[in-house]
Structure formats: structure tokens, C-alpha cells
Amino acid sequence: MAELYQDVDYLEPGVVVAQLNFLQDLDGEDVKQIFTQAVKDIQLHGRELLHAQDEPVEYVWVLLDGKIGEVRRGGRTGPAAPVPDA
């Protein structure tokens, strides 16, 4: 999906939500309720951690602006430097 929208400065939230396949079986009102009651806007700054490797997933993140890198112990998997194994 990222390549499809790489030259677009802004996406309407509805376009982003439509791409989230785990929501496809919900009707529009359920999706609206989820996003109006559960959405939290956060901002990260250089090298802040969004989620730690091997921690349970508790949230779904939708990046609306900017770029984010992925670093995993044991090797590089994203546009950031690798983290050495402990």
C-alpha cells in the first residue's frame, strides 16, 4: 500500500481505514465507533520507540504522516540501523 500512495501528501482517514483488511467484515457504523472512541493521536520524535520487539501487540498503529523505521535484534529489516543481539 505504501508504494501506491507514495506521491500523495494527504490521505483521507476513510481511505486509510478502507485498506485495513481486518476491518472488512464490520459495517460502517462499527468502524466509525471503533475509530471515534479508540483513536489516539501521538507524535514521535527522532529515535523514540513505538513498540518493542517480542512484546505482545496491544494496539494497531496507522501512520498518517512522516516515516518510521523498523529495527530488529539479529539484523536489519527496515530503513534504520540494526540493533546488535544482546
DSSP file (Angstrom, degrees, kcal/mol; ACC not computed):
  #  RESIDUE AA STRUCTURE BP1 BP2  ACC     N-H-->O    O-->H-N    N-H-->O    O-->H-N    TCO  KAPPA ALPHA  PHI   PSI    X-CA   Y-CA   Z-CA
    1    1 A M     >        0   0    0      0, 0.0     4,-1.3     0, 0.0     3,-0.3   0.000 360.0 360.0 360.0 -36.5    0.0    0.0    0.0
    2    2 A A  T  4  +     0   0    0      1,-0.2     3,-0.4     2,-0.2     4,-0.3   0.896 360.0  50.1 -57.4 -42.9    2.8    2.4    0.8
    3    3 A E  T >4 S+     0   0    0      1,-0.2     3,-1.0     2,-0.2     4,-0.3   0.873 104.4  59.6 -64.6 -35.9    4.1    2.5   -2.8
    4    4 A L  T 34 S+     0   0    0     -3,-0.3    -1,-0.2     1,-0.2     3,-0.2   0.848 117.6  29.7 -59.5 -36.1    0.6    3.1   -4.1
    5    5 A Y  T >< S+     0   0    0     -4,-1.3     3,-1.9    -3,-0.4    -1,-0.2   0.186  82.5 116.1-111.3  15.5    0.3    6.4   -2.1
    6    6 A Q  T <  S+     0   0    0     -3,-1.0    -1,-0.1    -4,-0.3    -2,-0.1   0.761  80.7  45.2 -62.3 -26.2    3.9    7.5   -2.0
    7    7 A D  T 3  S+     0   0    0     -4,-0.3     2,-0.5    -3,-0.2    -1,-0.3   0.317  91.6 100.5 -98.6   8.3    3.4   10.7   -4.0
    8    8 A V    <   -     0   0    0     -3,-1.9     3,-0.1     1,-0.1    -3,-0.0  -0.833  56.4-160.2 -98.6 126.5    0.2   11.7   -2.1
    9    9 A D  S    S+     0   0    0     -2,-0.5     2,-0.3     1,-0.2    -1,-0.1   0.826  76.3  16.1 -73.3 -32.1    0.7   14.4    0.5
   10   10 A Y        -     0   0    0     55,-0.1     2,-0.4     2,-0.0    -1,-0.2  -0.998  61.0-160.4-147.4 137.1   -2.5   13.6    2.4
   11   11 A L        -     0   0    0     -2,-0.3     5,-0.0    53,-0.3    -6,-0.0  -0.965  29.8-116.2-115.7 135.2   -5.0   10.7    2.6
   12   12 A E    >>  -     0   0    0     -2,-0.4     4,-1.5     1,-0.1     3,-1.1  -0.436  29.1-119.7 -61.4 140.4   -8.5   11.0    3.9
   13   13 A P  H 3> S+     0   0    0      0, 0.0     4,-2.7     0, 0.0     5,-0.2   0.847 112.8  60.3 -53.6 -35.6   -8.8    8.8    7.0
   14   14 A G  H 3> S+     0   0    0      1,-0.2     4,-2.0     2,-0.2     5,-0.1   0.846 101.9  52.7 -62.0 -33.8  -11.6    6.8    5.3
   15   15 A V  H <> S+     0   0    0     -3,-1.1     4,-0.7     2,-0.2    -1,-0.2   0.905 110.8  47.4 -66.9 -41.8   -9.1    5.8    2.6
   16   16 A V  H >< S+     0   0    0     -4,-1.5     3,-1.2     1,-0.2     4,-0.4   0.942 111.7  49.5 -64.3 -47.6   -6.7    4.6    5.2
   17   17 A V  H >< S+     0   0    0     -4,-2.7     3,-1.6     1,-0.3    -1,-0.2   0.872 103.4  60.9 -60.7 -38.0   -9.3    2.6    7.1
   18   18 A A  H 3< S+     0   0    0     -4,-2.0    -1,-0.3     1,-0.3    -2,-0.2   0.749 100.3  56.4 -62.0 -23.1  -10.6    1.0    3.9
   19   19 A Q  T << S+     0   0    0     -3,-1.2     2,-1.3    -4,-0.7    -1,-0.3   0.557  80.8  96.8 -84.8  -9.2   -7.1   -0.5    3.5
   20   20 A L    X   -     0   0    0     -3,-1.6     3,-2.2    -4,-0.4     4,-0.2  -0.677  58.3-168.3 -85.5  95.6   -7.2   -2.3    6.9
   21   21 A N  G >  S+     0   0    0     -2,-1.3     3,-1.3     1,-0.3     4,-0.2   0.711  78.4  68.4 -63.2 -22.3   -8.3   -5.7    5.9
   22   22 A F  G 3  S+     0   0    0      1,-0.3    -1,-0.3     2,-0.1     3,-0.2   0.607 100.8  50.9 -72.8  -8.2   -9.0   -6.9    9.4
   23   23 A L  G X  S+     0   0    0     -3,-2.2     3,-1.8    -6,-0.2    -1,-0.3   0.407  79.4 101.1-101.1  -0.1  -11.9   -4.4    9.5
   24   24 A Q  T <  S+     0   0    0     -3,-1.3    -1,-0.1     1,-0.3    -2,-0.1   0.743  77.9  53.0 -64.1 -25.0  -13.5   -5.6    6.2
   25   25 A D  T 3  S+     0   0    0     -4,-0.2     2,-0.3    -3,-0.2    -1,-0.3   0.490  92.2  91.4 -89.0  -1.9  -16.3   -7.6    7.8
   26   26 A L  S <  S-     0   0    0     -3,-1.8     2,-0.1     1,-0.1    -3,-0.0  -0.667  78.4-119.3 -91.7 147.3  -17.5   -4.8   10.0
   27   27 A D     >  -     0   0    0     -2,-0.3     4,-2.0     1,-0.1     3,-0.4  -0.393  33.3-100.5 -79.2 166.4  -20.2   -2.4    8.9
   28   28 A G  H  > S+     0   0    0      1,-0.2     4,-2.5     2,-0.2     5,-0.1   0.824 120.3  54.0 -57.0 -38.0  -19.6    1.3    8.6
   29   29 A E  H  > S+     0   0    0      2,-0.2     4,-2.4     1,-0.2    -1,-0.2   0.891 108.2  49.8 -67.0 -39.0  -21.2    2.2   11.9
   30   30 A D  H  > S+     0   0    0     -3,-0.4     4,-2.4     2,-0.2    -2,-0.2   0.920 112.3  47.6 -64.9 -42.8  -19.0   -0.3   13.8
   31   31 A V  H  X S+     0   0    0     -4,-2.0     4,-2.4     1,-0.2     5,-0.2   0.918 111.4  51.2 -63.7 -43.2  -15.8    1.0   12.2
   32   32 A K  H  X S+     0   0    0     -4,-2.5     4,-2.2    -5,-0.2     5,-0.2   0.916 110.4  49.1 -60.1 -43.4  -16.9    4.6   12.9
   33   33 A Q  H  X S+     0   0    0     -4,-2.4     4,-1.8     2,-0.2     5,-0.2   0.912 110.1  51.5 -63.8 -42.9  -17.5    3.7   16.6
   34   34 A I  H  X S+     0   0    0     -4,-2.4     4,-1.7     1,-0.2     5,-0.2   0.939 115.9  40.6 -58.1 -47.9  -14.1    2.0   16.9
   35   35 A F  H  X S+     0   0    0     -4,-2.4     4,-0.8     1,-0.2    -1,-0.2   0.765 114.7  49.5 -79.5 -24.8  -12.2    5.0   15.5
   36   36 A T  H  < S+     0   0    0     -4,-2.2    -1,-0.2    -5,-0.2    -2,-0.2   0.768 122.0  33.6 -82.8 -23.4  -14.2    7.7   17.2
   37   37 A Q  H  < S+     0   0    0     -4,-1.8    -2,-0.2    -5,-0.2    -3,-0.2   0.645 127.4  34.1-101.8 -17.5  -13.8    6.1   20.6
   38   38 A A  H  < S+     0   0    0     -4,-1.7     2,-0.3    -5,-0.2    -3,-0.2   0.530  82.7 110.6-119.7  -7.7  -10.4    4.4   20.4
   39   39 A V     <  -     0   0    0     -4,-0.8     2,-0.4    -5,-0.2    -4,-0.0  -0.518  40.1-174.9 -78.0 135.7   -8.2    6.6   18.2
   40   40 A K        -     0   0    0     -2,-0.3     2,-0.5     2,-0.0    -3,-0.0  -0.996  18.2-140.1-130.4 126.8   -5.3    8.4   20.0
   41   41 A D        +     0   0    0     -2,-0.4     2,-0.3     2,-0.0    -2,-0.0  -0.752  29.3 173.9 -86.8 124.0   -3.1   10.9   18.2
   42   42 A I        -     0   0    0     -2,-0.5     2,-0.4     2,-0.0    -2,-0.0  -0.905  20.4-150.1-127.1 159.1    0.5   10.6   19.1
   43   43 A Q        -     0   0    0     -2,-0.3     2,-0.4     2,-0.0    -2,-0.0  -0.998   9.2-162.9-128.2 132.7    3.7   12.2   17.9
   44   44 A L        -     0   0    0     -2,-0.4     2,-0.3     4,-0.1     3,-0.1  -0.879   5.5-156.2-111.6 147.6    7.1   10.5   18.0
   45   45 A H    >   -     0   0    0     -2,-0.4     3,-2.3     1,-0.2    -2,-0.0  -0.795  50.3 -39.8-118.5 163.9   10.4   12.3   17.6
   46   46 A G  T 3  S-     0   0    0     -2,-0.3    -1,-0.2     1,-0.3     0, 0.0   0.207 125.2  -6.3 -28.8 120.6   13.8   11.0   16.5
   47   47 A R  T 3  S+     0   0    0      1,-0.2    -1,-0.3    -3,-0.1     2,-0.2   0.551  88.9 148.6  67.1  13.2   14.6    7.6   17.8
   48   48 A E    <   -     0   0    0     -3,-2.3     2,-0.4     1,-0.1    -1,-0.2  -0.551  49.3-117.8 -73.3 144.9   11.6    7.3   20.1
   49   49 A L        +     0   0    0     -2,-0.2     3,-0.1     1,-0.2    -1,-0.1  -0.711  30.3 178.9 -89.1 127.6   10.3    3.7   20.4
   50   50 A L  S    S-     0   0    0     -2,-0.4     2,-0.3     1,-0.4    -1,-0.2   0.850  74.3  -4.5 -89.7 -44.3    6.8    2.9   19.2
   51   51 A H        -     0   0    0      6,-0.0    -1,-0.4     4,-0.0     2,-0.3  -0.986  69.4-127.3-153.6 139.3    6.8   -0.8   20.0
   52   52 A A    >   -     0   0    0     -2,-0.3     3,-1.6    -3,-0.1    20,-0.1  -0.692  33.8-102.8 -93.0 141.7    9.5   -3.2   21.4
   53   53 A Q  T 3  S+     0   0    0     -2,-0.3    -1,-0.1     1,-0.2    19,-0.0  -0.302 104.5  15.9 -58.6 141.9   10.4   -6.5   19.6
   54   54 A D  T 3  S+     0   0    0      1,-0.3    -1,-0.2     0, 0.0     3,-0.0   0.470  94.9 124.5  70.5   5.3    8.9   -9.6   21.3
   55   55 A E  S <  S-     0   0    0     -3,-1.6    -1,-0.3     1,-0.1     3,-0.0  -0.705  73.0 -96.7 -88.2 147.1    6.4   -7.6   23.3
   56   56 A P        -     0   0    0      0, 0.0     2,-0.5     0, 0.0    -4,-0.1  -0.329  39.5-112.6 -61.8 144.2    2.7   -8.5   22.9
   57   57 A V        +     0   0    0      1,-0.2     3,-0.1    -6,-0.1    -6,-0.0  -0.677  44.9 161.9 -80.2 124.5    0.8   -6.4   20.4
   58   58 A E        +     0   0    0     -2,-0.5     2,-0.3     1,-0.1    -1,-0.2   0.533  58.8  37.4-116.7 -14.3   -1.8   -4.3   22.2
   59   59 A Y        -     0   0    0      2,-0.0     2,-0.5     0, 0.0    -1,-0.1  -0.918  65.9-130.5-137.8 159.5   -2.5   -1.6   19.6
   60   60 A V        -     0   0    0     -2,-0.3     2,-0.4    -3,-0.1    -3,-0.0  -0.967  28.7-153.4-107.9 128.3   -2.9   -1.1   15.8
   61   61 A W        -     0   0    0     -2,-0.5     2,-0.5     2,-0.0    -2,-0.0  -0.872  10.7-168.9-107.1 135.0   -0.9    1.8   14.5
   62   62 A V        -     0   0    0     -2,-0.4     2,-0.7     0, 0.0   -45,-0.0  -0.974  14.6-147.6-121.9 114.1   -1.8    3.8   11.5
   63   63 A L        +     0   0    0     -2,-0.5     3,-0.1     1,-0.2     5,-0.1  -0.727  23.6 170.0 -84.5 116.0    0.9    6.2   10.3
   64   64 A L        +     0   0    0     -2,-0.7     2,-0.3     1,-0.3   -53,-0.3   0.658  64.8  18.8 -99.4 -20.2   -0.7    9.2    8.7
   65   65 A D  S    S+     0   0    0    -55,-0.1    -1,-0.3     2,-0.0     2,-0.2  -0.988 104.2   8.9-154.0 139.2    2.3   11.5    8.3
   66   66 A G  S    S-     0   0    0     -2,-0.3     2,-0.3    -3,-0.1    -3,-0.0  -0.492  79.5 -70.3  95.8-162.0    6.1   11.0    8.3
   67   67 A K        -     0   0    0     -2,-0.2     2,-0.4     2,-0.0    -2,-0.0  -0.946  33.9-165.1-135.2 153.3    8.3    8.0    8.2
   68   68 A I        -     0   0    0     -2,-0.3     2,-0.3    -5,-0.1    12,-0.0  -0.998   9.6-145.8-141.0 143.5    9.1    5.3   10.6
   69   69 A G        -     0   0    0     -2,-0.4     2,-0.4     9,-0.1    12,-0.0  -0.696   7.4-139.7-106.6 160.7   11.9    2.7   10.6
   70   70 A E        -     0   0    0     -2,-0.3     7,-0.7    10,-0.1    10,-0.6  -0.981  17.6-178.2-122.1 129.5   11.9   -0.9   11.9
   71   71 A V  E     -A   76   0A   0     -2,-0.4     2,-0.4     6,-0.2   -18,-0.2  -0.995   2.9-175.0-128.3 131.1   14.9   -2.4   13.7
   72   72 A R  E >   -A   75   0A   0      3,-0.9     3,-1.6    -2,-0.4    11,-0.7  -0.954  33.6-105.6-124.1 144.9   15.0   -6.0   14.9
   73   73 A R  B 3  S+b   83   0B   0     -2,-0.4    12,-0.1     1,-0.2    -2,-0.0  -0.449 106.8  32.8 -61.1 136.7   17.6   -7.8   17.0
   74   74 A G  T 3  S-     0   0    0      9,-1.2    -1,-0.2    -2,-0.1     2,-0.2   0.435 124.8 -10.3  96.2  -1.1   19.6  -10.0   14.7
   75   75 A G  E <  S-A   72   0A   0     -3,-1.6    -3,-0.9     8,-0.4     2,-0.3  -0.728  78.1 -71.0 152.3 160.9   19.5   -8.0   11.6
   76   76 A R  E     +A   71   0A   0     -2,-0.2    -5,-0.1     1,-0.1     5,-0.1  -0.568  40.7 157.5 -79.0 132.5   18.2   -5.1    9.6
   77   77 A T        +     0   0    0     -7,-0.7    -6,-0.2    -2,-0.3    -1,-0.1   0.358  64.4  29.1-130.9  -1.2   14.6   -5.3    8.3
   78   78 A G  S    S-     0   0    0     -8,-0.6    -9,-0.1     2,-0.4    -6,-0.1  -0.755 101.5 -70.5-145.2-169.7   13.7   -1.6    7.8
   79   79 A P  S    S+     0   0    0      0, 0.0     2,-0.3     0, 0.0    -8,-0.1   0.142 102.4  82.2 -81.0  23.5   15.3    1.7    6.9
   80   80 A A  S    S-     0   0    0    -10,-0.6    -2,-0.4     1,-0.1    -3,-0.2  -0.793  90.6 -85.4-120.7 166.3   17.1    2.0   10.3
   81   81 A A        -     0   0    0     -2,-0.3    -4,-0.1     1,-0.1    -1,-0.1  -0.367  50.8-102.6 -70.1 148.3   20.3    0.6   11.6
   82   82 A P        -     0   0    0      0, 0.0    -9,-0.1     0, 0.0    -6,-0.1  -0.327  25.5-130.5 -69.9 154.0   20.3   -2.9   13.1
   83   83 A V  B     -b   73   0B   0    -11,-0.7    -9,-1.2    -8,-0.2    -8,-0.4  -0.916  27.6-118.8-102.3 127.5   20.4   -3.4   16.8
   84   84 A P        -     0   0    0      0, 0.0   -11,-0.1     0, 0.0     2,-0.0  -0.330  34.4 -97.6 -66.0 148.3   23.1   -5.9   17.9
   85   85 A D              0   0    0      1,-0.1   -13,-0.0   -12,-0.1   -12,-0.0  -0.349 360.0 360.0 -61.5 144.4   21.9   -9.1   19.7
   86   86 A A              0   0    0     -3,-0.1    -1,-0.1    -2,-0.0   -13,-0.0   0.475 360.0 360.0 -74.2 360.0   22.2   -8.8   23.5
